[in-house]
Amino acid sequence: MKDQIILWEAHRGGGGGFEMPESCPLSFEYGWLLGGRPEADVNMTRDGVIISIHDPTLDRTGRNLPDEVKGVPVSELTYEQIRRCEIGWDEYPGQRVPTMAELFTRLQEYPDRHMIIDYKRVPLELLADLIREYGVGPQITFACCDRQMCRRMKDLVPEIRTKNWLGLDTIMDQFAVLKEERFEGITEVQLHLYDQEDRRFGWRYHLPPDFVRRALAEAGEYDVLVQALPWQFEPEDLVAVLDLGVRSFAVDFPNKFLKVCAAYFARQWCE
C-alpha cells in the first residue's frame, strides 16, 4: 500500500459545521467531492422516516424555526414537519434535513462513493432493511461506541464495514478489550484525540503517542484500520500524528486537513 491517507471521514455530514453547515445535502456533497466519507448521524421521525441529524432536536441547526417544532424531539415530529424547516447557514439558504433514502440514492448514482453511518436513535433492523433495499452495504461504514451493536449490524448486513469509536477517558481500556476479543466483527477503530492542558514535547493530545503507535501495530495484526479523530489541530499537530504512522482520520475541517496532508506527503516525495 502506498504511504498515503486512506478512508478519511468528513465529520457530521461533510463539513463538520465549520467549513460547511453540518448534516445537509450541501455538506454531504462537499465531503464527497473532496474525496472523503461524509458521516450521517441517524435518527427517526414519528412516522418512521430515517433521517440524518446529529441532535435530538432541530434547535441548534435550524434556521427561523416555527414555534411548534422548537424543543420538540425529531422522534415526535413527522417528516413533513421537519422537511418544512430550513437548516444550516444564511449564506446557504434552502437546505433541509436529508433522509437516509436520499443519501443512499446518491450512493447508488456514484458507486465509488462511501459514507459513515453514526448510530443514534433508530431500530437497528429498520436501518439494516433500508441499507439492503438500496443495495449500498459495500459503500457503508457503520459506526458506534458499542462494539456489540457493531457486531449485530455486521450480522444483519455482512458486506458493510464496522467502526467502533472510542472516546472519553477509558480509550486505552476499551482498546484492550477489543484486542482481547481479537477485534471480532470490527474493521475499524477510531481513537478520539482530546486536547490536554500540558502539551509537553509538542504533543497536543491526551492519548500518549506510544499508545497510538502500539494501537496501530496491534490492530494491524488483525487487518483492522486505526483512525484518529483530532477534534482540533494546527498543521504541526497533524504532522505529529502522521509521523506516528496514522493514515486514516475523521475531521471537522476537511479542506484544512487535506492541505496539510498534501504538503506532508509532497515534502516526503521531494526529500
N, C-alpha and C positions, 0 to 999 in steps of 0.2 A: 504494500500500500504506500502510495506517495505520502510524503510528510506534508499534510495539509489539513485544513479544517473539514470535518465530516459531520453531517447530520446536525447542523446548528438549528436552534429553535428561536423563533421570534415570539417573545413572551406576550401573553394577553392579547392575542388576536393580531399580532404582526408589528405593532408599533409601541407596545408597552404603555401607551398613554403618555408618552414623552415625545417621540418623533411623529407619531400619528395618534389620533384618538383610538382608544382600545376597543376591541371586540365589535367592529362594524365592518361592512363589506369592503370599504376603502382600505382599512388597515390589513385585512387578510390579503388583499391583492398586493399591497405594499410588501408584506413579508414574503409572499411567493415570488414576486418579481425580483426581489433581492437574492433569491435562491435559498430562502430559509423554509422552515416548517412552522407556520403560524400555529399558535396554541388557542384552542377553543375550550372555554370553561362551560360545562354543560349543566343546564337547569331545565325544568319542565313547567309549562303553563298549566293553568287549572283545567284546560280542555285537552291536555295530553300532547301538546306540541313541544318537541325538544328544541331548545334554543341555546345560543351561545352568549352567555353573560356571566361575568365573574361574581358579582354581588347578588345577595338575595332580593334586593330591590333595585329600582331604576334611579334612585335618588342621586347617586354620585355621578353617574354618566349621562343622565337625561338632560335635555335642554327644554326649558319652559314647560315643565310637566304640568298637566292638569291636576287639580287638587285631588281628584278621585283615585289617582294612582300613587300619590306621594306616600311613602312609608308602607305601602302595601307589598307584601312579598309577591314575586312574579308567580309563585305557585298558586296564588289566589286570584291572579288576573288571567283573562282569556288572551289568546294570541292576538285577537283583533285589537284589544285594548293596548297591548304592547306595541303592535305594529303601527298604531297611530302616533306613537311618541317618537320624537327625534332624539338621537343621542349624539355624543361627540362634541365637536368644537364649532364655534360660529363660522370659522373660515371654511368649514366643510359642511354646508347645510344639506339636509335631506337624508342623512344617514339613519338607518334603523337597525334594531337588533336582528341579526340574521338567524334563520332556522338552520339546524344541522342538515336538513334535507337540501337547502340551498347551497350550503358549503360542500356537501357530498356531490351535488351536481357539478360543481366546478372541478372537483377531483375527477369525475368521470370525463369531463371535457379535456383535462390535461393529465394523462396517466403518469407523467413524470413528477407530478406534484405530490407532496406528502403534508400531513398535518398532525398535530398533537391534540388529543382529547384529554383534558384535565377533568377528572371525575368529581362532580359536586353533588347534585341532588336529583338523580334520575334513577328509576328502576333499571338495574343492570341488564336485565333480559330485554327490555324495550330498546335500550341503546344498541345492544348486540343485534337485535332484529333489524334495526334501521341500517346498520353497517352492512349486514348481509343483503338487505333489499337493494342497496345501491352498488353492491359488489366492490366496495372500496377498502376491504380489510387490509390488503397489502400496502395501502397508502396511509395507514393509520398507526400511530403510536398511542397506546392507552396509558395514561399517567395517573398515578395515585400514590398517596402516602402509605396506604395499606397494602402490603405485599400480597396478602391473601386475596384482596379484591383484584389485583393484577392477575393472579393465577386463575381466578374464576373467569375473568374476561378471556384469558388465553384459552381456557377450555371451551368457551362459547364461540370464539372466533379464532381458531388456531393460527391463521395466517397473519394476524396483527403482531406488531412489536409491543412490548410492555416495558414501562419505565416506573420504577419505584423511586420516588423523590424523597430525600432525607433532609429534614430541617431541624431547627431548634438546637438544643444543647446536647442531644443524645445521638448525633450523627455517627460517631465512631462506634457506639454500642449497636446501633441499628445495622451498620455495615457488617459488624462482626457476626450478627445473627444471619444476615444474608450469606456470608461466606460459609458459615457452619452448615447452612442448608444448601450449599453448592449453587446458589442463585437460581434455584428451581423456578421455572416459569418466568424468569426475568431476563430481558435482553438489554436493558439499560438501567443504570443507577445515576441519579442526579444528586450532586452534593451542593447544598446551599452555602455560599460563601458570604457570611455576615462580616461586617466591619468589626475590628477590635479597637479598643481605645489605645493600646500600646502597640505602635507599629514599628517595632524594632526590626532592624536589618532590612528595612524596606518592604516588609511583608505586611499587607493591609488586613488580611483576613484572620478570622478566629480559628479556623482549622489549621493545624501545623502543616507546613509544606511536606514534611516527611510522611505524614499520614496520606496526603493526596497522592504522592508518588507511590506509596505502598499500595493504595487502593487501586491505582491503575494497573499495577503488576498483578495483584491478586485476582481482580475481576477479569483481567485479560486471559488468565489461565482457563477461564470458562467461556471465552469469546463474548464477554459482557462489556458493553461500552460504558465508560465512566464519563459523565457530563458534569461540567461546573456551571453554576448559576451565580455569577458575581453581581450582587444587587446594584452596586456602584463600582465604577472603575475609571481610572485615568490610564493613558497609554502604558505607563510604567507598571501599573498593577496587572494589566492584562498580559504584558510581556512576561512578568514573573510567573504567572500561571502557565503560559505557553512553554516557558523554559522547563517546567516540571514534566512536560510531555502530554498535557491535556490537549486534546484535539476535537472536543465536542463541547459546545456551550449553549446555554439559554441566556438570552439578553433582552433588556428593555430598550436598548439603544442599538438596533441592528446596523444602521448606516455607520455609526461611530465604530462599532465592533469590527465591521468588515474593513474599514480603512486601516485600523491598527493591525489587523491580521495580514492584510495585503502588504503593508510596509514591513512587517516582521519577516514574512517568507521571501519578500523581494531582497531584503538585506542578506538573508542566508544564501540565496542564489548568487548574489554578487560577490560574496566573500571568497 
